Amino acid sequence: MQIRWVSVLISLLIVAGGCLGSQMLIRVDQELRVIYAEYTLAATDLGHITGELIRYRTSVIRASETDSKEEFRRIVASLPQKRARLNKSIERFIEATNDASFDNRMDARQLVELRAVQERIEAYMASSRHALQLMEQHWIVGPDSEARRLQNEAKQYLAEDAGTKYMSVTMEVDRLLEVVGDIAGDVKKEADFTLRIMTIALTALSTTLCFVVLAVR
């Protein structure tokens, strides 16, 4: 009778261990899927950053090329809204990467690259503002040779200085995207390793308990 009760107890431990192990495996698998989804969203938000930056740059170029003062004012008035959408895309990226991490903190590699992106964006924005200031002077001077010179200078500044800074932003965003991909790959490897360890441990525990049951019989 005592041996039978021992067998029942061990059998219950096997069942409990199997249930607990399966629940843990399911939870890890779900976390892995969530992390994958969050990093996918983070990569998408990086695409939004590039898209919003393109729209901003296009508007600045249009402002420098227009021959209508009213159109220039209208385009310039829309730039703060475009900048706000760009900032919102950056905020969404930060939130997505924080949600993807296990400790709700951005990886140090991402943080370094994100700061570099933000610095490049600020440099480009400052360059664009200088070109727009030249256009402001263009409209103040009036329709003469000096006005045309200012407009040509603004266009050249956008093509050279602002253009170079814009390219540096896109290159930095590409590097940030590569870092996100590398970190997502590292997280996946870590989660896969955890799943393998838990599976091996659960299998070893179940096998050991089965041998114990056979031994006590």
C-alpha positions as CSV (number, residue, x, y, z in Angstrom):
1,M,0.0,0.0,0.0
2,Q,2.9,2.3,0.9
3,I,4.5,1.6,-2.5
4,R,1.3,2.3,-4.3
5,W,0.9,5.7,-2.6
6,V,4.5,6.5,-3.5
7,S,3.7,5.6,-7.2
8,V,0.6,7.8,-7.1
9,L,2.6,10.6,-5.6
10,I,5.3,10.4,-8.3
11,S,2.7,10.1,-11.0
12,L,1.1,13.3,-9.8
13,L,4.5,15.0,-9.8
14,I,5.0,13.9,-13.4
15,V,1.6,15.4,-14.3
16,A,2.3,18.6,-12.4
17,G,5.7,18.9,-13.9
18,G,4.3,18.3,-17.4
19,C,1.6,20.9,-16.9
20,L,4.0,23.5,-15.4
21,G,6.6,22.9,-18.1
22,S,4.1,23.2,-20.9
23,Q,2.8,26.4,-19.5
24,M,6.3,27.9,-19.2
25,L,7.0,26.8,-22.8
26,I,3.8,28.4,-24.1
27,R,4.6,31.6,-22.2
28,V,8.2,31.8,-23.6
29,D,6.8,31.1,-27.1
30,Q,4.2,33.8,-26.7
31,E,6.9,36.3,-25.5
32,L,9.0,35.4,-28.5
33,R,6.2,36.1,-30.9
34,V,5.4,39.4,-29.1
35,I,9.1,40.5,-29.3
36,Y,9.2,39.6,-33.0
37,A,6.1,41.7,-33.6
38,E,7.4,44.6,-31.6
39,Y,10.7,44.7,-33.4
40,T,8.8,44.5,-36.7
41,L,6.8,47.5,-35.6
42,A,10.1,49.3,-34.7
43,A,11.5,48.7,-38.1
44,T,8.2,50.0,-39.6
45,D,8.5,53.1,-37.5
46,L,12.0,53.7,-38.9
47,G,10.5,53.6,-42.4
48,H,8.0,56.2,-41.2
49,I,10.8,58.4,-40.0
50,T,12.4,58.3,-43.4
51,G,9.0,59.0,-45.1
52,E,8.3,62.0,-42.9
53,L,11.8,63.3,-43.5
54,I,11.3,63.0,-47.3
55,R,8.0,64.9,-47.1
56,Y,9.7,67.7,-45.0
57,R,12.6,68.0,-47.5
58,T,10.2,68.0,-50.5
59,S,8.3,70.9,-48.9
60,V,11.5,72.9,-48.2
61,I,12.6,72.4,-51.8
62,R,9.2,73.5,-53.1
63,A,9.4,76.6,-50.9
64,S,12.7,77.6,-52.4
65,E,11.5,77.1,-55.9
66,T,8.1,78.8,-55.8
67,D,7.6,82.2,-57.4
68,S,4.6,83.1,-55.2
69,K,5.1,84.7,-51.8
70,E,1.7,83.4,-50.7
71,E,2.7,79.8,-51.7
72,F,6.0,80.2,-49.9
73,R,4.2,81.3,-46.7
74,R,1.7,78.5,-46.9
75,I,4.5,75.8,-47.3
76,V,6.6,77.3,-44.5
77,A,3.5,77.3,-42.2
78,S,3.0,73.6,-42.8
79,L,6.6,72.7,-41.8
80,P,6.0,72.6,-38.0
81,Q,3.3,70.0,-38.5
82,K,5.6,67.9,-40.6
83,R,8.3,68.2,-38.0
84,A,5.8,67.2,-35.3
85,R,4.9,64.0,-37.4
86,L,8.6,63.2,-37.7
87,N,9.1,63.6,-33.9
88,K,6.0,61.4,-33.4
89,S,7.5,58.6,-35.6
90,I,10.7,58.8,-33.5
91,E,8.6,58.5,-30.3
92,R,6.8,55.5,-31.6
93,F,10.1,53.8,-32.5
94,I,11.3,54.4,-28.9
95,E,8.1,53.0,-27.4
96,A,8.2,49.9,-29.7
97,T,11.8,49.1,-28.9
98,N,11.2,49.6,-25.2
99,D,8.2,47.2,-25.4
100,A,10.3,44.7,-27.3
101,S,13.0,44.5,-24.7
102,F,12.7,42.2,-21.6
103,D,13.5,45.0,-19.2
104,N,11.6,47.7,-21.0
105,R,14.8,49.6,-21.7
106,M,16.4,50.4,-25.0
107,D,19.5,48.5,-25.9
108,A,22.7,50.5,-25.5
109,R,23.6,50.0,-29.2
110,Q,20.2,51.3,-30.2
111,L,20.4,54.3,-27.9
112,V,23.8,55.3,-29.4
113,E,22.5,55.0,-33.0
114,L,19.2,56.8,-32.1
115,R,21.1,59.7,-30.6
116,A,23.2,59.9,-33.8
117,V,20.0,59.9,-35.9
118,Q,18.5,62.7,-33.8
119,E,21.7,64.8,-34.1
120,R,21.8,64.3,-37.8
121,I,18.2,65.4,-38.1
122,E,18.8,68.5,-36.0
123,A,21.8,69.4,-38.2
124,Y,19.6,68.9,-41.4
125,M,16.8,71.0,-39.9
126,A,19.2,73.8,-39.0
127,S,20.6,73.8,-42.6
128,S,17.0,73.9,-44.0
129,R,16.1,76.8,-41.8
130,H,19.1,78.7,-43.1
131,A,17.9,78.2,-46.7
132,L,14.4,79.3,-45.8
133,Q,15.9,82.4,-44.1
134,L,17.6,83.2,-47.4
135,M,14.2,82.9,-49.1
136,E,12.7,85.2,-46.5
137,Q,15.2,87.8,-47.5
138,H,14.4,87.1,-51.1
139,W,10.8,88.1,-50.6
140,I,11.8,91.2,-48.6
141,V,14.2,92.5,-51.2
142,G,11.7,92.2,-54.0
143,P,11.8,91.1,-57.6
144,D,15.3,92.3,-58.7
145,S,18.7,90.8,-59.3
146,E,19.5,90.6,-55.5
147,A,16.3,88.7,-54.9
148,R,17.3,86.2,-57.7
149,R,20.7,85.9,-56.2
150,L,19.3,85.1,-52.8
151,Q,16.9,82.5,-54.3
152,N,19.7,80.8,-56.2
153,E,21.9,80.8,-53.1
154,A,19.0,79.2,-51.1
155,K,18.7,76.5,-53.8
156,Q,22.4,75.9,-53.9
157,Y,22.5,75.7,-50.1
158,L,19.7,73.1,-50.1
159,A,21.4,71.1,-52.8
160,E,24.9,71.1,-51.2
161,D,24.9,71.7,-47.4
162,A,21.3,70.6,-46.6
163,G,21.5,67.8,-49.2
164,T,24.7,66.4,-47.6
165,K,23.2,66.5,-44.2
166,Y,20.0,64.8,-45.4
167,M,22.0,62.0,-46.9
168,S,23.8,61.6,-43.5
169,V,20.4,61.2,-41.8
170,T,19.3,58.5,-44.2
171,M,22.6,56.6,-43.8
172,E,22.3,56.9,-40.0
173,V,18.7,55.6,-40.1
174,D,20.0,52.6,-42.2
175,R,22.6,51.9,-39.6
176,L,20.0,52.1,-36.8
177,L,17.8,49.6,-38.8
178,E,20.8,47.2,-39.0
179,V,21.3,47.5,-35.3
180,V,17.6,46.7,-34.7
181,G,17.8,43.7,-36.9
182,D,20.9,42.5,-35.1
183,I,19.3,42.9,-31.7
184,A,16.1,41.2,-32.8
185,G,18.3,38.3,-34.0
186,D,20.1,38.1,-30.7
187,V,16.8,38.1,-28.8
188,K,15.4,35.3,-31.0
189,K,18.6,33.2,-30.4
190,E,18.3,33.8,-26.7
191,A,14.6,32.8,-26.6
192,D,15.3,29.7,-28.7
193,F,18.1,28.7,-26.3
194,T,15.8,29.1,-23.4
195,L,13.2,27.0,-25.0
196,R,15.7,24.2,-25.7
197,I,17.0,24.3,-22.1
198,M,13.5,24.1,-20.7
199,T,12.5,21.3,-23.0
200,I,15.6,19.3,-22.1
201,A,15.1,19.9,-18.4
202,L,11.4,18.9,-18.6
203,T,12.3,15.8,-20.5
204,A,15.0,14.8,-18.0
205,L,12.7,15.4,-15.1
206,S,9.9,13.3,-16.6
207,T,12.3,10.5,-17.4
208,T,13.8,10.5,-13.9
209,L,10.4,10.3,-12.3
210,C,9.4,7.5,-14.6
211,F,12.5,5.5,-13.5
212,V,11.7,6.2,-9.9
213,V,8.2,4.8,-10.4
214,L,9.5,1.7,-12.0
215,A,12.1,1.3,-9.2
216,V,9.6,1.5,-6.3
217,R,7.4,-1.1,-8.0
